């Protein structure tokens, strides 16, 4: 039970890292963004959150969010699988 809970927390960290990268892209593309940009960007970011942190890594050389996202997904998968074994 605790492993699954910690695994879901790591998934949440990965989603937050994806949203932070998406927000950085939003600021670059639309400096004067509105509510419509936030809603559309939020939906698209939720669908593609593992891919979004690659853009700052490739284009700007900032791999921090990509590393946080992928390591969190890896730990989330490991811990949720471990949690299902313990039962």
Secondary structure as GFF3:
##gff-version 3
##sequence-region A 1 87
A	DSSP	alpha_helix	2	29	.	.	.	ID=ss1
A	DSSP	alpha_helix	35	47	.	.	.	ID=ss2
A	DSSP	alpha_helix	49	55	.	.	.	ID=ss3
A	DSSP	pi_helix	56	60	.	.	.	ID=ss4
A	DSSP	alpha_helix	64	86	.	.	.	ID=ss5
###
